[in-house]
Amino acid sequence: PNDIKGRQQCFALCWKLRRKNEAIQELQKIAELAEQKGFLAKAVECYQKALKIRPSNPELQAELRRLIQTHKHRHSQLRLVVNNDA
């Protein structure tokens, strides 16, 4: 359940079987795992894929916005630290 590659295989199977709801759930689980492991780009990618399947889903939109804001915030903090050391 906490293996990203295993979840990706589940997503691929759900997608192949045209089970959109289950595919979206797998993408959300992959995104959560990726975020926990520090792979923000992977998490963003998963939410973007899910939104291609269900573009008007407000929960997916909110999670994607949150991740992007988190990524921007962490990136700007890193820049500040680098600039202070220079």
C-alpha positions in Angstrom: 0.0 0.0 0.0 2.9 2.4 0.5 4.8 1.4 -2.7 4.6 4.1 -5.4 5.5 1.7 -8.2 2.8 -0.8 -7.0 0.3 2.0 -6.9 1.3 3.1 -10.4 0.6 -0.4 -11.7 -2.8 -0.3 -10.0 -3.5 3.0 -11.7 -2.5 1.6 -15.1 -4.8 -1.4 -14.6 -7.7 0.8 -13.5 -7.1 3.1 -16.5 -7.0 0.1 -18.9 -10.2 -1.2 -17.5 -11.8 2.3 -17.9 -12.4 2.6 -14.1 -12.0 6.3 -13.9 -13.0 6.8 -10.3 -10.6 4.0 -9.1 -7.8 5.4 -11.4 -8.2 8.9 -9.8 -8.1 7.3 -6.3 -4.9 5.6 -7.2 -3.4 8.9 -8.5 -4.4 10.6 -5.3 -2.7 7.8 -3.2 0.4 8.0 -5.4 0.4 11.8 -4.9 0.1 11.5 -1.1 2.9 8.9 -0.9 5.1 11.0 -3.2 4.6 14.1 -1.1 5.4 12.2 2.1 8.6 11.0 0.5 9.5 14.5 -0.6 8.8 14.0 -4.3 6.6 17.1 -4.9 7.0 17.1 -8.6 5.7 13.6 -8.8 2.8 14.5 -6.6 1.9 17.5 -8.8 2.1 15.3 -11.8 -0.4 12.9 -10.4 -2.9 15.6 -9.5 -2.5 17.1 -13.0 -3.2 13.6 -14.5 -6.2 13.2 -12.3 -7.5 16.7 -13.3 -7.2 15.6 -17.0 -9.7 12.8 -16.1 -12.0 15.0 -13.9 -11.2 18.6 -14.7 -14.0 20.1 -12.6 -13.2 18.2 -9.4 -12.7 20.9 -6.7 -10.8 18.5 -4.3 -8.2 17.8 -6.9 -7.9 21.4 -7.9 -7.4 22.4 -4.2 -4.8 19.7 -3.6 -2.9 20.8 -6.7 -2.9 24.4 -5.7 -1.8 23.5 -2.2 1.1 21.4 -3.5 2.2 24.2 -5.9 2.1 26.7 -3.1 4.1 24.4 -0.9 6.7 23.9 -3.6 7.0 27.6 -4.3 7.3 28.3 -0.6 10.1 25.7 -0.1 11.9 26.9 -3.2 11.8 30.5 -2.1 13.1 29.6 1.4 16.0 27.7 -0.2 16.8 30.7 -2.3 16.8 33.0 0.7 19.2 30.7 2.5 21.6 30.6 -0.5 21.5 34.3 -0.9 22.3 34.9 2.8 25.4 32.7 2.6 26.7 34.6 -0.5 
